Amino acid sequence: MDRLVYTALTGLQRAQEAQAVTAHNLANAATPGFRREMAALSAGYVAGGSAALSARVQSGGESPHDLLNPGRVDQTGRTLDIAMDGGAWLAVQDSQGGDALTRRGDLRLDAEGRLQTGDGRPVLGEGGAIVIATGFQTLRIGRDGSIETRAADDAPYTVVGRLRLHSPDPATLARGTDGLFRSPDAPPDETATITVGAIERSNVEPAGALVELVQQSRSFELQTKLLSAAREMDEGSAALMRVE
């Protein structure tokens, strides 16, 4: 009987985790460059020859990322909006001062001229965080990630920095708790390009995610019914064993 309880318990835990993943995806459906997570199961093994022990092993939950399907690219016409082409990723600085990667391209300049993503991550260039001196009249970003400014309409453009782009193998990318990706073995890619005046949206399909959430909710309800059935069978067995 307890094997049935363990089976139902595993189902409840996995259904709850799947609901959390889907809810996280829905919450980021409007986040530029977001990559959706997917709920999956992994097998678990317990060392030892006891059949009773192995029967109580619960499967583990995993959340792989959908890295191969890009989000929709919308033309915005904004000078600081960029969309990474192909498998390119933009290098940013995390809260600990380390390097990380993102597909988010809604860039902006703060009051001190620091180039940041829409969520406030400093954008990295070839020499570290990119800081652009104030006082320029026009700024533009090239397809190769080069950043140029000029002081007046009749003045020439001057290169003031270059975005650091990487093209890592998707299999080496790992997402941190801060939502940023990391791939230690991916060097800067000098051939990577971007599309300026455009932005990549999240690859989450809200309608599909809502359907998944309904299915996961029904799965959770099914597991609770299985637990109730196990309790009823246990009570019935105990009644048969009761001595009047």
Secondary structure, DSSP 8 states (H G I E B T S, - for coil): -HHHHHHHHHHHHHHHHHHHHHHHHHHTTTSTT---B--EEE-----SS-HHHHTT---EEE--B--SS---EEE---TTBEEE-TT-EEEEE-TTS-EEEE---B-EE-TT-BEE-TTS-BBEETTEE-B--S--SEEEE-TTSEEEEESSTTS--EEEEEB-EE---GGG-EE-TTS-EE-TT--B-TT--EEETEEE--S--HHHHHHHHHHHHHHHHHHHHHHHHHHHHHHHHHHHH---
